[in-house]
Amino acid sequence: MPLEMNRDVFITCAVTGSGGTQDRSPHVPRSPQQIADSAIAAAKAGAAVVHCHVRDPETGAPSRRLDLYREVTDRIRDADVDVVLNLTAGMGGDIVFGGVESPFPVNEAGTDMIGASERVAHIAECLPEICTLDCGTMNFAEADYVMTNTPGALRAMGQMMTDMGVKPEIEAFDTGHLWFAKQLVKEGILEPNALVQLCMGVPWGAPDDLNTFMAMVNNVPDDWTFSAFALGRNQMAYVGASVLAGGNVRVGLEDNLWLGKGELAENWQLVERAGTIIENMGARVIGPQEVREKLGLVKRAPKG
């Protein structure tokens, strides 16, 4: 397909993630206040969307606690900046098998498997404009860890998100994930004007070479909105690649810790650099209200 550059681009900042990055940089936020403050700074630097996980404030380990999500979202909503809230719903599908010769019983220390309703409980509580839907099961880099998202669970979670009025952001780590997402739209579980994040270079999903990236782009329907990112050193290269291919961009400490060689980044710095790249390409960075209008989002107050 011919390239059609995106001239009106929104930036998503993935603020903290759930990986073990908290011990590799002092700038990776842990507590709800740190996460919210980092998200607010990213919004002031030009991010229209902030994508948030929460962590145990003491250890930095990934968490699903509703009170932590509520504190993060309340702090961001109470700030003197407007931004679209995007919360992860990827937690709760983790299996760590016991080993290649004895997969069962599973490793309880790393396994976190819960039902579909519990996986979106914080979404129902906080009512962000967007939440993520990881549209497939995948092996990550770890030897015996599997991120588990069965078709049944994804149908249930997707329907709950749609019924809540929260727009799912389809996380596509490979082409098959896009295939299934199109099936969810066909079945009426997701709205036709879907939003998708192309996740490139995550072991062992789609590699971040440009041939694979364009294969992913070419599998996104014309009436969908897409964004893309790559991990590590290719994060900023993918800002340019995604805009050139017609998409939007994601940066942030979830995906990359570095601003330059030997220089650890803060989220706002990554957003600021992405904005410079976008504008130097002749495109415009759009704000949160334009994103809401583009994607049909409704900014709402949480329950209670």
Sequence and secondary structure as in RCSB ss.txt:
>XXXX:A:sequence
MPLEMNRDVFITCAVTGSGGTQDRSPHVPRSPQQIADSAIAAAKAGAAVVHCHVRDPETGAPSRRLDLYREVTDR
IRDADVDVVLNLTAGMGGDIVFGGVESPFPVNEAGTDMIGASERVAHIAECLPEICTLDCGTMNFAEADYVMTNT
PGALRAMGQMMTDMGVKPEIEAFDTGHLWFAKQLVKEGILEPNALVQLCMGVPWGAPDDLNTFMAMVNNVPDDWT
FSAFALGRNQMAYVGASVLAGGNVRVGLEDNLWLGKGELAENWQLVERAGTIIENMGARVIGPQEVREKLGLVKR
APKG
>XXXX:A:secstr
      SEE EEEE   SSGGGGT TTS  SHHHHHHHHHHHHHTT SEEEE EE TTT  EE  HHHHHHHHHH
HHTSSS  EEEE   TTEEEE S SS   S  TTT EE  HHHHTHHHHHH  SEEEEE S EE SSSSEEE   
HHHHHHHHHHHHHHT EEEEEESSHHHHHHHHHHHHTTSS SS EEEEEES TTS   SHHHHHHHHHTS TTSE
EEEEE GGGHHHHHHHHHHTT EEEESTTT  EEETTEE  HHHHHHHHHHHHHHTT EE  HHHHHHHHT    
    
